[in-house]
Structures are given as structure tokens and as C-alpha cells.
Amino acid sequence: MKVYIMGSDQRIVRCARVSFAKDNEVDRERDIKLIKYLLSHRHASPFEHVIIAIETPKSFWLELMEKVDNPAVQFYYSGGYVWFNLRNFINAQEHLPIHEELKAHLPATTDLIMGKEPQNYSTDPHFLKEKIETSSGWIGLVDKMEFGTDMDYYTFIVECPLFVARQWHRHRFCSYNEVSRRYVDYEPDFYIPEYLRKQAKSNKQASLEEPIEEPWNSLFLKKIRWYIQDLRQLYSAMVEHQTAKELARGILPQFMKTRFYWTVPRLSLDNFISLRTHEGAQKEIREFATIIKDVVGHRRTDKRLKL
Ligand SMILES: Cc1cc2nc3c(=O)[nH]c(=O)nc-3n(C[C@H](O)[C@H](O)[C@H](O)COP(=O)(O)OP(=O)(O)OC[C@H]3O[C@@H](n4cnc5c(N)ncnc54)[C@H](O)[C@@H]3O)c2cc1C
């Protein structure tokens, strides 16, 4: 029985700190304190970005599923491996009979879960190798664990406008951690399209690759820039005058950029690529899906999803 891990103690911390846009900041002592805080306050989503794969016969998975009486726990079986994330491990550890073997491979966070001082605090080999720009933001592959199964896993960082993030987050078979404008008050960055695309006639939700007529295109773009600048100033003034960030953010328009970590299994990733490279998808998200396809490929495992 072999155990493989994608992610680390540091990855958990980065995914937690992205809330306040400080995922670049790492420090062992502070990180351990943060992990303790996350555990004691049930801020569990950052633990979803550490993925565990156990090479084992299917019978092990079936035994496990029989024991775990908790509908929130998800263990998957694919290609000769049982797959789960650290959050599931925390919720079901008492049912993992291979606890000792598994423990040796786990991040030090699991010592904390068991009330011990953490050993072997694990770090990321690298933060982010490459940022690939799109017209509305950027994306970078953080990590991957590939064995050629439907449940191979990938972690990306994405920066995109709010409306793209809303479309992205409709994909639920995966995990997200995102910057929170309840915490941060740095000056927001906005996407402004090169030109205003025309509404498509044949498809009520689509656009054409051509600009609306002049002078409207230039005039509206000028106004958009002007309003955004005005809203930027209003936002800063509101924050300066003690307005809670959670309220002040209400005036920031959908062109504002957000940033999130995305950890996704291959099946869901292929589904994302199929749906979001399709000509019916919005141009801005199509650009991201095309880059993902170029970086990690499209294996079409989603053909198995009938609906
Ligand atoms: C062009 C386009 C237009 C869209 N328009 C709208 C819109 O107007 N409004 C809107 O709300 N959404 C809209 N969506 C979002 C769409 O309905 C899906 O939520 C989104 O594409 C995610 O797809 P998914 O559910 O297959 O992916 P995931 O949520 O990642 O799920 C992956 C797979 O897991 C399974 N699955 C996941 N959750 C469940 C569940 N609860 N029950 C059963 N099986 C499940 C399914 O097989 C699914 O395909 C649009 C999407 C596209 C591509």
C-alpha cells in the first residue's frame, strides 16, 4: 500500500492566507499557529487543497465506505487508488485502519489534529512557476498529481473579473479559496475590455467578435474608465472614514478582479474544459479554459458524465 500526497502544510496556509491576499507570506511558527486556529475554528476549506492517494485494491475503499457513517465525507476510487482530501481525512480518521502507515506520509498538520506538536513541517517545492496572461487576468499551475486516472488532481491560481469567477465557481466538484474583500482594502484592479463586443442575435447569452458601432464603443469605454476611477475613489474614501470593508465593497463593479486557488480532479477539469472552451461560453472564461487545455491537456474523461 503506497501513499502519495499533493500539497503540504504550507499549501494549507497559502490557501488560508489568500483570503487576505497574503499567500506569499510564509513563516513556520506563524503558519503552525494559523493551522491551529483553522482547526479550532472549523475553517476547513484550506485543508481541501491537500490531496491523498492510496494505491490499494478496491476492497479497501469498500470497507472504508462501509465504516464511515458521515454523509459529508467523500472518498473516491479510481484507477487503483483511493482518493480523498485532508478535510475528509480529518472527518474520518478514526475509520482509517492504516492510520500508522498513512500518518508517516501526511503533512505535520495531522500531528496537530491529533493534539501533538507538529513534526516535519512540509513546504511547497515552488510557489508558482509561471503566470499565463489572458485578456482579463492570469492563471498559473501550482501543482499536479498524475497517475493517468480520472481522479488525478491539479491546483491552479486564477485571477479574473468577478463575473468570470461566478461562472467558474458553478463548477462544484473541486475546491476553492478566494481573496475576501471583507479582509482586504487594497486598491482593486479592474478588467476593461479592449472593445465592447456586440450582443449575438442567435444566442441570447453570447457575444460577437465585433465591436458595437462608433462613436458608442469609444464613448462607453471612456465612461466605464471614468466611473471605475470614480468608484475607486469613493471606495477609498469610505474605507478611510471607517466604513466596514464588507459594506464598502458593495460599490465595486463586476469588472473588479478577484483571485482564488482551485484544486480540481481530472474528471471535473475535463468537464470544465469541454463546457468552457465551447463557443457558447463567454469569451473571457473561454480564454482561461483554452490555456488550461494547453497546459495540462484534455483527456475527455468527462465523456463518462452522461448528464
Ligand atoms: C454556456 C453556459 C451557460 C450557463 N448558464 C447558466 C445560468 O444561466 N445559470 C446558472 O445557474 N448556471 C449556468 N451555467 C452553469 C451550469 O449549469 C453548471 O453549473 C456549470 O457548467 C458546472 O457544470 P457541472 O455541474 O457539470 O460541473 P460540476 O459542478 O463540477 O460537477 C461535475 C459533475 O459532477 C456531477 N454533479 C455535481 N453536482 C451534482 C449534483 N448536485 N447532483 C448530481 N450530479 C452532480 C455531475 O455529473 C457534473 O457534471 C452555465 C454553464 C455554461 C457552460
The ligand as an ORCA input file, in Angstrom:
! r2SCAN-3c Opt
* xyz 0 1
  C     -22.660     28.199    -21.502
  C     -23.109     28.012    -20.077
  C     -24.204     28.736    -19.598
  C     -24.631     28.583    -18.264
  N     -25.710     29.314    -17.802
  C     -26.082     29.214    -16.506
  C     -27.160     30.008    -15.971
  O     -27.776     30.771    -16.667
  N     -27.453     29.880    -14.646
  C     -26.810     29.000    -13.840
  O     -27.130     28.912    -12.650
  N     -25.787     28.242    -14.312
  C     -25.424     28.326    -15.605
  N     -24.370     27.562    -16.079
  C     -23.674     26.667    -15.142
  C     -24.056     25.184    -15.371
  O     -25.425     24.949    -15.086
  C     -23.190     24.308    -14.448
  O     -23.482     24.614    -13.098
  C     -21.719     24.508    -14.676
  O     -21.422     24.444    -16.048
  C     -20.905     23.454    -13.922
  O     -21.078     22.230    -14.590
  P     -21.257     20.858    -13.808
  O     -22.445     20.934    -12.908
  O     -21.279     19.773    -14.853
  O     -19.869     20.813    -13.016
  P     -19.538     20.369    -11.514
  O     -20.373     21.136    -10.560
  O     -18.051     20.469    -11.363
  O     -19.949     18.882    -11.471
  C     -19.220     17.849    -12.171
  C     -20.131     16.670    -12.372
  O     -20.470     16.118    -11.110
  C     -21.842     15.746    -11.086
  N     -22.576     16.569    -10.121
  C     -22.098     17.670     -9.463
  N     -23.013     18.120     -8.601
  C     -24.090     17.313     -8.724
  C     -25.354     17.285     -8.077
  N     -25.701     18.169     -7.131
  N     -26.223     16.297     -8.438
  C     -25.886     15.383     -9.384
  N     -24.705     15.366    -10.028
  C     -23.815     16.323     -9.693
  C     -22.386     15.970    -12.497
  O     -22.254     14.802    -13.258
  C     -21.456     17.056    -13.023
  O     -21.356     17.101    -14.421
  C     -23.946     27.676    -17.403
  C     -22.860     26.956    -17.906
  C     -22.438     27.109    -19.221
  C     -21.229     26.314    -19.714
*
